[in-house]
């Protein structure tokens, strides 16, 4: 499943970059994130509880941040499992400054298996966009502090 989104945030690019790469800040912004623990350089283990349609459940997984070019880009490698199946994916994250603020662009490719996969691509894409929207709302609230 491909997921591409773009958001414009009212914050300097450097501040947004720092927020996205600070584990405590990131944990507060991720919907359903119960735990985000550093287990190595730019590598984290996480526990998330998601409650949307058939995607409901608790998932444990790993997040790795690679190919960092501060403060403009990185790639995220994500894998997780839960009672409803597994998720594995990669996302390119780009930050660019414009007159209106900082543009955050995410281009993700995700594979799912198990019960989650039976939900269908349209439903999963909708859930993905909804969770990203909630994430952005939380990021905006953190930036406003």
N, C-alpha and C positions, 0 to 999 in steps of 0.2 A: 504494500500500500504506500503510495506517495502522498506526502502532505507538504504543501508549500504555503507559508503565511508570511505576511509583512506587517509590522506595526511601527508607528512613529511615536516615540516616547519623549517627553519634555525633560530631558536630562542630558548633561554632557556625556559624550561617548565613554570617556575614561571612568566616570562614576558608574555607568551601567555595566561596563566590563568588570569593574571591581565587585559589584553586587553579584553578578552572575558567577563569579569565580570564588566567592567567599562561602564556604560550606554552611555556616550558620544562617546567612542571608538566603541562600538558595533553598535550604530546608524549609524556611518560613514561606517561601513563594510557591513551592511545589504542592499542588492540591493532593491532600491525603498523605503527605509525607510524615511518617512517624519517626523515621530514623535516617540519618545520612552521616555515615562514619568514614573518615579517611582510612584507607587500608594500604596506601602507597602513594607515591608521587602522582598527583592528578588522577587518582583512582579512589572511588568511593563505593561502599556497599549501602544499599538503601532498602527500606521497608515502606511500602505505600499501601494504603487501603483506599480502594476506588469503589464507588457505589453507583454505577451507571448501567442500567439495563442488565444484560447478561455478562457485562464486564465486571460485575461486582466481585469483590474478593480482596484478599491481602496478597500482595506480590513482593517477593524479595528479589533483589538483583544487584547488578553492578553497573556503575557509570564510570567511563574513562574519558578524560579530556585530552585530545591529541592535536597535533599540528597547530599549536597556538601561535598567533602573530598578534601580540598585544598592541593596541586595544581593538583590533579590527576583525579577527576571525579565529575560529577553532572548529574542530570536529568533535562530536560526541559519539561514543560507542556505547550502546545500551543493550543490556540483556536482563531478562527477569522471568521468573516462574511463579505460578500460583496455582490454586486448586482448579482454576478455569483454563489453564493452559500456559503458553509461554509467549514472550515478546522478545524480539531481537531486532536491533536496528542501528541506523547511523544517521546523524543529522549534521549538516553544515550550518554553522551559525555565523552570520556576517553582521557587523555593526558599521554603519557609515553616518557621518555627520552631514546634515543638511540644514538649511535655514530654519525649518520647522522643528528641528530637534534631532534626535538620533534615531535612525532607521534600523530596526532589528529585523533581519530576514532569516527565516529558518526553512531549510530544504531537507526534508526527512524521507527516508525510505525504511519502512518497518515491515517485518514479517511476523505473523502470528500463527499459533498452532493450538490444537486442542479445542475445547469448547468455545473459546473466544472466536476461533476461525469460523464457526458455524453461524455466527451472528450476521456475517455478510459485510462486504467492503464499504457499502454506503453507510451502514450503521457505525462501523468502526471509524470511518473518516469523520463522521459527525461527532462522535465521542472525543476523538483526537482534537478536533477544532474547539470543542467546548472546554476541554481541559487546558488547552493552550490559552484560550480566552481568559479562563480563571487565573492561570499563571500570570498573564500580563497584568490583570487587575491587581494582583498581589505585588508584582514588581513596581507598578505605578505607586501603590500605597507606601511601599518601602522607600522609594525615591523621594516621595513628598515629605518624609520625616526630616 
